[in-house]
Amino acid sequence: MEDRDLLIFLNSLNFLSENALKVYNFLHDNEIEVENFDSVDFVEEEVLSKRSNDKLHEMHPKIDEILESVKEEARAKEIKIVTILDDDYPKSLSYIEDPPSVLYIKGDLKLKNPLAFVGARKHTSYGENVVNRLIDGLKGYDFTIVSGMAYGIDSLAHKRALYNNLNTVAVLGSGVDVVYPKRNRNLYDEIINSHGAVISEFPMGLHANTYTFPMRNRIISGLSDAVVVVEAKDKSGSLITARLAAEQGREILSVPGNINSTYSVGTNKLIRDGAIPLIEVQDILDLYPDMKSNSNLDFDIDLDAEELVVFNLLKDGLGSANDISAKLNKDIIYINKILTMLELKGAIERFSMNEFKTLF
């Protein structure tokens, strides 16, 4: 039995990573073969609670059966199992407090300049606009967008990364083979098919619950160089991720918002408490002074005089057709025709029913 097999076995019994590593370290430090863990009273050694110790000894006779079952299921579902003892375990996770002992990986885990995006599950059009604008601005750079595939800002970040051909990694609060929320099935598949990855520390088949989401947050921040917080209520899960990121020595960038908006209370407080105010894409790029764009994008789009006027108003901050109509004193139908042409030419993008943003 290999050392890594003990960690996989303990994980399959739903042992927390902290407890699994306590067991492994005790055996290693005392030069006890891992397959002989049943010879140790971990309660007496003050390593485990009685309940965990009893469960471990009860399941010892089934260890080979359990390991074979887990590995066979992983093979069938094309899931890779990586332990903290393996060479391909993400190094950034090795150094955080309470590192995951085991990771289940579906897809191709690549972590080039990983950048986490987190935020409210319920968000405003402002939050969506911010995510789109920021991630669009990263197109052509070697970034990996990390998030949790939850509703709201998480899903928007993954989708926008895919839209811009950026690598993306989703960290689940369920087993890696359990799509949560279920409506994100297509997003789950698209991430994997686009050579990104979906990962989890939880055993296959485990469904998400109230304790799994805070646990996965430390992995989101731990994998990343920096964490971007886009819209967050006071005392939200996104602020937990930000706190963990600070404890792990990661940079925190927070998007300022309207002080009257419930969804900006958390982000504004982060800035008050020392987070970097995230005003534009350059604030992210400043953290990577040596990074160069590998894009050959050409934004030389031919616009006629009327289109250019409307485009420049959008660039100056007038985001809706109604605002532009009022500014130019033109009929809304006329403005909508111009906006449609700008969309077709790839100069602007609609991000809500009546709001637009420029793409360069």
C-alpha positions as CSV (number, residue, x, y, z in Angstrom):
1,M,0.0,0.0,0.0
2,E,1.4,3.4,-1.0
3,D,1.4,6.4,1.3
4,R,-0.9,8.3,-1.1
5,D,-3.4,5.4,-0.9
6,L,-3.9,6.1,2.8
7,L,-4.9,9.7,2.0
8,I,-7.3,8.5,-0.7
9,F,-8.8,6.0,1.7
10,L,-9.3,8.5,4.4
11,N,-10.8,11.0,2.0
12,S,-13.3,8.4,0.9
13,L,-14.4,8.0,4.5
14,N,-15.1,11.8,4.5
15,F,-12.1,12.5,6.8
16,L,-11.3,16.2,6.8
17,S,-7.9,16.9,5.2
18,E,-6.6,18.2,8.5
19,N,-7.4,14.9,10.2
20,A,-6.2,12.8,7.3
21,L,-2.8,14.6,7.4
22,K,-2.6,14.2,11.2
23,V,-2.9,10.4,10.7
24,Y,-0.4,10.3,7.9
25,N,2.1,12.5,9.7
26,F,1.8,10.5,12.9
27,L,2.5,7.3,11.1
28,H,5.4,8.8,9.1
29,D,7.0,10.5,12.2
30,N,6.8,7.2,14.1
31,E,8.0,5.1,11.2
32,I,4.9,3.0,11.1
33,E,3.9,1.4,7.8
34,V,0.7,3.1,6.5
35,E,-1.0,-0.3,6.1
36,N,-0.5,-0.9,9.8
37,F,-2.5,2.1,10.9
38,D,-4.9,-0.2,12.7
39,S,-2.2,-0.9,15.3
40,V,-2.5,2.7,16.6
41,D,-5.0,4.0,19.1
42,F,-5.3,7.6,17.6
43,V,-7.5,8.6,20.6
44,E,-4.8,7.7,23.1
45,E,-2.2,9.5,20.9
46,E,-4.5,12.6,20.8
47,V,-4.7,12.6,17.0
48,L,-8.3,11.8,16.4
49,S,-11.6,11.9,18.2
50,K,-13.1,8.6,19.4
51,R,-15.7,8.7,16.7
52,S,-13.1,9.1,13.9
53,N,-10.8,6.6,15.4
54,D,-13.6,4.0,15.7
55,K,-14.6,4.6,12.1
56,L,-11.0,4.2,10.9
57,H,-10.5,0.9,12.6
58,E,-14.0,-0.4,11.6
59,M,-13.2,0.2,7.9
60,H,-9.7,-1.1,8.0
61,P,-10.6,-4.6,6.7
62,K,-12.3,-3.0,3.7
63,I,-9.4,-0.8,2.7
64,D,-8.4,-2.7,-0.5
65,E,-12.0,-3.0,-1.6
66,I,-12.7,0.7,-1.0
67,L,-9.5,1.9,-2.8
68,E,-10.2,-0.3,-5.8
69,S,-13.8,1.0,-6.0
70,V,-12.7,4.6,-5.8
71,K,-10.0,4.2,-8.4
72,E,-12.2,2.3,-10.8
73,E,-14.9,4.9,-10.5
74,A,-12.3,7.6,-11.2
75,R,-11.1,5.8,-14.3
76,A,-14.7,5.3,-15.6
77,K,-15.5,9.0,-15.1
78,E,-12.1,10.2,-16.4
79,I,-11.3,11.8,-13.1
80,K,-7.7,12.2,-12.0
81,I,-6.9,11.8,-8.3
82,V,-3.9,13.8,-7.0
83,T,-2.7,13.8,-3.4
84,I,-0.5,16.3,-1.6
85,L,2.3,13.7,-1.8
86,D,2.2,13.7,-5.6
87,D,4.6,15.8,-7.8
88,D,1.7,17.3,-9.8
89,Y,-0.2,18.6,-6.8
90,P,-0.5,22.4,-7.1
91,K,2.4,23.8,-5.2
92,S,0.5,27.0,-4.2
93,L,-1.9,24.8,-2.2
94,S,1.0,23.1,-0.3
95,Y,1.7,26.2,1.6
96,I,-1.7,27.3,2.8
97,E,-3.1,26.5,6.2
98,D,-5.2,23.3,6.0
99,P,-4.2,22.2,2.5
100,P,-6.5,19.7,0.8
101,S,-5.0,16.2,1.2
102,V,-6.6,15.0,-2.0
103,L,-7.9,16.7,-5.2
104,Y,-10.2,15.2,-7.8
105,I,-9.6,16.7,-11.2
106,K,-11.9,16.6,-14.2
107,G,-10.2,18.1,-17.3
108,D,-6.8,19.7,-17.6
109,L,-5.6,21.6,-14.6
110,K,-3.3,24.4,-15.8
111,L,-2.6,27.3,-13.6
112,K,-0.8,30.0,-15.6
113,N,-1.2,33.3,-13.6
114,P,-4.3,32.2,-11.8
115,L,-6.7,35.0,-10.9
116,A,-9.8,34.4,-8.8
117,F,-13.1,36.1,-9.4
118,V,-15.7,35.9,-6.6
119,G,-18.8,37.8,-5.8
120,A,-22.5,37.8,-5.1
121,R,-24.8,35.0,-6.3
122,K,-27.5,37.6,-6.9
123,H,-25.9,40.5,-8.7
124,T,-26.8,43.7,-10.5
125,S,-26.2,44.7,-14.2
126,Y,-23.3,46.7,-12.9
127,G,-21.7,43.6,-11.5
128,E,-22.1,41.8,-14.8
129,N,-20.8,44.7,-16.7
130,V,-17.7,44.9,-14.5
131,V,-16.9,41.2,-14.9
132,N,-17.3,41.4,-18.7
133,R,-15.2,44.6,-18.9
134,L,-12.4,43.2,-16.7
135,I,-12.1,39.8,-18.3
136,D,-12.5,41.2,-21.8
137,G,-9.5,43.4,-20.9
138,L,-7.4,40.3,-20.1
139,K,-7.9,38.7,-23.5
140,G,-4.6,38.0,-25.1
141,Y,-2.8,37.5,-21.8
142,D,-1.9,34.2,-20.2
143,F,-4.4,34.3,-17.3
144,T,-6.3,31.4,-15.7
145,I,-9.7,32.6,-14.2
146,V,-10.5,30.7,-11.0
147,S,-13.9,30.6,-9.5
148,G,-16.5,28.4,-7.8
149,M,-19.1,27.8,-10.6
150,A,-21.9,29.1,-8.3
151,Y,-24.8,31.3,-9.6
152,G,-24.0,34.9,-10.1
153,I,-20.5,36.4,-10.4
154,D,-18.8,33.0,-10.4
155,S,-20.7,31.7,-13.4
156,L,-20.3,35.0,-15.2
157,A,-16.5,34.9,-14.7
158,H,-16.2,31.4,-16.1
159,K,-18.4,32.2,-19.1
160,R,-16.6,35.4,-19.9
161,A,-13.2,33.6,-19.6
162,L,-14.5,31.0,-22.1
163,Y,-15.8,33.7,-24.4
164,N,-12.3,35.3,-24.4
165,N,-10.5,32.0,-24.9
166,L,-8.9,32.3,-21.4
167,N,-8.2,29.2,-19.4
168,T,-10.6,28.7,-16.5
169,V,-10.8,26.4,-13.4
170,A,-13.9,25.8,-11.3
171,V,-13.6,24.7,-7.7
172,L,-16.7,22.9,-6.5
173,G,-18.3,22.6,-3.1
174,S,-19.5,19.1,-4.1
175,G,-17.8,16.0,-5.5
176,V,-16.2,16.7,-8.8
177,D,-18.7,14.5,-10.6
178,V,-21.7,16.3,-9.0
179,V,-22.8,19.3,-11.0
180,Y,-24.0,22.0,-8.7
181,P,-26.1,24.0,-9.4
182,K,-27.6,21.6,-11.8
183,R,-28.4,24.4,-14.3
184,N,-24.7,24.8,-14.8
185,R,-24.4,21.4,-16.5
186,N,-23.6,23.1,-19.9
187,L,-21.0,25.4,-18.2
188,Y,-19.4,22.4,-16.5
189,D,-19.1,20.6,-19.8
190,E,-17.8,23.6,-21.7
191,I,-15.1,24.3,-19.1
192,I,-13.8,20.7,-19.5
193,N,-14.2,20.6,-23.3
194,S,-12.3,23.9,-23.5
195,H,-9.3,22.3,-21.8
196,G,-10.0,23.9,-18.5
197,A,-10.7,21.9,-15.3
198,V,-13.2,21.3,-12.6
199,I,-11.7,20.2,-9.3
200,S,-12.8,19.3,-5.8
201,E,-11.4,18.0,-2.5
202,F,-14.6,16.2,-1.7
203,P,-15.2,12.5,-2.5
204,M,-17.0,11.6,-5.7
205,G,-20.7,11.6,-5.3
206,L,-20.8,14.0,-2.4
207,H,-23.5,16.6,-2.7
208,A,-22.9,20.2,-1.7
209,N,-24.1,21.4,1.7
210,T,-23.6,24.4,4.1
211,Y,-20.1,23.4,5.3
212,T,-18.6,22.5,1.9
213,F,-18.8,26.0,0.4
214,P,-16.7,27.7,3.0
215,M,-14.2,24.9,2.8
216,R,-13.8,25.2,-1.0
217,N,-13.2,29.0,-0.7
218,R,-9.7,28.4,0.8
219,I,-8.9,26.4,-2.4
220,I,-10.1,29.2,-4.7
221,S,-7.9,31.7,-3.0
222,G,-5.1,29.2,-2.4
223,L,-4.8,28.4,-6.1
224,S,-4.7,32.1,-7.1
225,D,-2.1,34.9,-7.1
226,A,-4.8,37.4,-6.4
227,V,-8.6,37.6,-5.7
228,V,-11.0,40.0,-7.4
229,V,-14.2,40.7,-5.5
230,V,-17.0,42.0,-7.6
231,E,-20.1,42.9,-5.7
232,A,-20.6,41.4,-2.2
233,K,-23.0,42.0,0.5
234,D,-21.8,42.6,4.0
235,K,-20.7,39.3,5.7
236,S,-21.0,37.3,2.4
237,G,-19.1,34.2,1.3
238,S,-17.0,36.3,-1.0
239,L,-15.7,38.2,2.0
240,I,-14.7,34.9,3.6
241,T,-12.7,34.1,0.5
242,A,-11.1,37.6,0.7
243,R,-10.2,37.0,4.3
244,L,-8.6,33.6,3.5
245,A,-6.7,35.2,0.6
246,A,-5.3,37.9,2.9
247,E,-4.3,35.2,5.4
248,Q,-2.6,33.3,2.6
249,G,-0.7,36.3,1.5
250,R,-2.6,36.9,-1.8
251,E,-3.5,40.3,-3.2
252,I,-7.1,41.4,-2.9
253,L,-8.6,43.7,-5.5
254,S,-12.1,45.0,-4.8
255,V,-14.5,46.7,-7.2
256,P,-15.9,49.9,-5.6
257,G,-19.7,50.5,-5.9
258,N,-22.6,52.7,-5.1
259,I,-22.7,53.2,-1.3
260,N,-26.5,52.9,-1.5
261,S,-26.3,49.4,-3.1
262,T,-26.6,46.3,-0.8
263,Y,-24.3,44.5,-3.2
264,S,-21.4,47.0,-2.8
265,V,-21.3,47.1,1.0
266,G,-18.8,44.3,1.2
267,T,-16.5,45.5,-1.6
268,N,-16.4,49.0,-0.3
269,K,-15.5,47.9,3.2
270,L,-12.7,45.8,1.7
271,I,-11.3,48.9,0.1
272,R,-11.7,50.8,3.4
273,D,-9.7,48.0,5.1
274,G,-6.8,48.0,2.6
275,A,-7.8,46.1,-0.5
276,I,-6.6,47.5,-3.9
277,P,-9.4,49.5,-5.5
278,L,-10.1,47.9,-8.9
279,I,-11.0,50.7,-11.2
280,E,-9.7,49.3,-14.6
281,V,-7.9,46.3,-16.1
282,Q,-4.6,48.0,-15.7
283,D,-4.9,47.6,-11.9
284,I,-4.7,43.8,-12.5
285,L,-1.9,44.1,-15.0
286,D,0.1,46.2,-12.6
287,L,0.5,43.1,-10.4
288,Y,2.2,41.4,-13.4
289,P,4.7,44.0,-14.6
290,D,6.6,41.6,-16.8
291,M,3.5,40.1,-18.6
292,K,3.1,40.8,-22.3
293,S,0.1,40.4,-24.4
294,N,0.3,37.5,-26.9
295,S,-2.6,38.8,-28.8
296,N,-2.6,40.0,-32.4
297,L,-6.0,41.5,-32.1
298,D,-6.8,44.2,-34.6
299,F,-9.3,46.8,-33.5
300,D,-9.2,48.8,-36.6
301,I,-12.9,48.7,-37.3
302,D,-14.4,51.0,-40.0
303,L,-17.1,53.2,-38.4
304,D,-19.0,55.9,-40.3
305,A,-19.5,59.4,-38.7
306,E,-22.8,58.6,-37.0
307,E,-21.5,55.3,-35.6
308,L,-18.4,57.0,-34.3
309,V,-20.4,59.6,-32.4
310,V,-22.5,56.9,-30.7
311,F,-19.4,54.7,-30.1
312,N,-17.5,57.6,-28.4
313,L,-20.5,58.4,-26.2
314,L,-20.5,54.8,-25.0
315,K,-16.8,55.0,-24.4
316,D,-17.3,58.1,-22.3
317,G,-19.8,56.4,-20.0
318,L,-23.2,56.7,-21.6
319,G,-24.3,53.1,-21.4
320,S,-27.9,53.0,-22.5
321,A,-29.8,53.7,-25.7
322,N,-32.1,56.1,-23.8
323,D,-29.1,58.1,-22.5
324,I,-27.6,58.4,-26.0
325,S,-31.0,59.4,-27.5
326,A,-31.4,62.1,-24.9
327,K,-27.9,63.4,-25.4
328,L,-28.1,63.6,-29.2
329,N,-31.8,64.6,-29.2
330,K,-32.4,61.8,-31.7
331,D,-35.3,59.3,-31.9
332,I,-34.6,56.0,-30.0
333,I,-35.3,54.0,-33.1
334,Y,-32.5,55.8,-34.9
335,I,-30.1,55.2,-32.0
336,N,-31.0,51.5,-31.8
337,K,-30.3,51.1,-35.5
338,I,-26.8,52.5,-35.0
339,L,-26.2,50.4,-31.9
340,T,-27.2,47.3,-33.9
341,M,-24.7,48.1,-36.6
342,L,-22.0,48.7,-33.9
343,E,-22.8,45.3,-32.5
344,L,-22.6,43.6,-35.9
345,K,-19.2,45.2,-36.5
346,G,-17.9,43.9,-33.2
347,A,-17.3,47.4,-31.7
348,I,-19.8,47.1,-28.8
349,E,-21.6,44.5,-26.8
350,R,-25.0,44.4,-25.2
351,F,-24.9,43.4,-21.5
352,S,-28.5,44.0,-20.6
353,M,-31.8,44.7,-22.5
354,N,-30.9,48.4,-23.1
355,E,-27.2,48.8,-22.0
356,F,-24.0,48.5,-24.0
357,K,-20.3,48.6,-23.6
358,T,-17.4,49.2,-26.0
359,L,-15.1,46.3,-26.8
360,F,-12.0,48.4,-27.3
